[in-house]
Amino acid sequence: MDNIMKQRLKLEQKKAKIVIEEAKRKIRERKARTRYLIALQGLSC
């Protein structure tokens, strides 16, 4: 029974880590897109 609880805890931690990594990835993508748009605007001047 104790082993099952440990496995569940590990799985929940893995899921949380994936969620955090996904959020970080989205932030990186948003920043890259923003930089790209700023660069495009600079070229059009």
C-alpha positions, -999 to +999 in steps of 0.1 A: +000+000+000+028+024+009+045+016-024+014+027-043+013+060-025+050+066-034+043+058-070+013+082-070+034+110-055+062+105-081+036+106-109+021+138-095+055+154-093+062+144-129+030+159-141+037+191-122+072+193-137+057+189-172+032+216-166+059+240-154+081+231-184+052+238-208+045+272-192+082+281-195+082+270-232+052+292-239+068+322-223+100+316-244+079+314-275+060+345-267+092+364-260+107+352-293+076+362-312+077+397-296+114+401-305+106+391-340+078+416-344+099+444-329+127+435-354+102+436-383+089+470-371+124+483-369+131+472-405+100+489-419+111+524-406 
